[in-house]
Amino acid sequence: MSSSSSSTSTRTVSRNVTYSDPNRPVPKADPNEDNFINSLRKKAKDGNAHKAAIDDYLKNWEADKRNLANTEDATEERRLHSKTYTNAFYDLVTDFYEYGKFPRYVFSNVGWGRSFHFARMFKDTPFHQNIARHEDYLALKLGLKPGMKALDCGCGVGGPLREIVKFSGAHVTGINNNEYQVKRCDILAAKAGLSKLCAAVQGDFCNMQFADGTFDAAYGIEATVHAPRLEDVYGEVFRVLKPGGKFAAYEWCTTEKYQEADLKIKEIVHLVEEGNSVAKFYTIPECIQALKNVGFEIIEYKDLAENEGIDADALNPWYEPLVGSYNIFDVSQWGRTPLGRTITDTMVAALEFLRIAPAGTGKVSKLLNSAADNLVIAGKEGVFTPMFFFLVRKPEASA
């Protein structure tokens, strides 16, 4: 889940919200660091920047909370500034995504992992195997193979990129607006011995630095949702693909069950947006139309969260990893339970009080816990999907 690029300078808009200055110092993180506590300790040396970043980020959703029934103006303002605050968001949360929370990082130093996305959750299958299969599915649909050049739109720290390289043998270039994640991606690729087959570049996926027709294929995994408008990123992908090139993605969308007039459900979805740096989710029909608007030919699409078909009995819900369990034989699940999240918040508060963690870390933890809780509710209600899959093609005749 990463995104586009730097944006506008500080300004105060009519609804009295001050947005991030892209030139302001950001929380410092060491991309070479592989330990969660050590990473927080290093960030604590510049705690004021960290606290200012989270406080500033949260202001982007204050207007909606004051008037949830009318969020159109606030949504447009967030879209205008999304590149800046999404970059700040990933400065704040990447360590939590990668290393995880208590007790998982205490015992194994492994959190959600280095692939920041959901997956179809097959029963009796380890979590990370389901994650890798979800990534490999895109490579299979794109027909990636040695000698091909593919683009990863919003590559995060490169978990999917490295998996797809190993699965397909194709060369993959990832684009990401976040400097820390780009550096981390390159470091992890080098450690894996994959530097010759992949690269990460810092840039805006709505205004890419690549020449027309550079790539044979492209994919995005829960990242293009950060674009101010879907046409912005889809149009750029169309441009940098060779004629006949395919684009596959998993998009975050609201489903036909979502109704804006239901303010209870709207609040749940709003909290998911806030906790994942999304200006506003598009609907599935809007996603399909955006692809058509920029010139793509639709090959296939399906909401993979529906768990329908002959394999339905083999699947748990996509949000199952967020629910957690008190299984005494698998302590890694404890941190995802309500008790585990309470312990997480308490532990983070203690680290912040002791100045081991930077000021504002507790707010980041609460933001992510709120997002997780509301993702589960939205999933159970069927109003949201993190895996609307599509496969499209740039026409052969396109110049």
Secondary structure by P-SEA (a helix, b strand, c coil): ccccccccccccccccccccccccccbbbbcccccaaaaaaaaaaaaaaaaaaaaaaaaccccccccccccaaaaaaaaacaaaaaaaaaacccccccccccccccccccccccccccccccccccaaaaaaaaaaaaaaaacccccbbbbbccccccaaaaaaaaaccbbbbbbbccaaaaaaaaaaaaaacccccccccccccccccccccccccccccccccccccccaaaaaaaaaccccbbbbbbbbbbcccccccaaaaaaaaaaaaaaccccccccaaaaaaaaaaabbbbcccccccccccccccccccccccccccccccccccccccaaaaaaaaaaaaaaaaacccccaaaaaaaaaaaaaaaaaaaaaaccccccbbbbbbcccccc
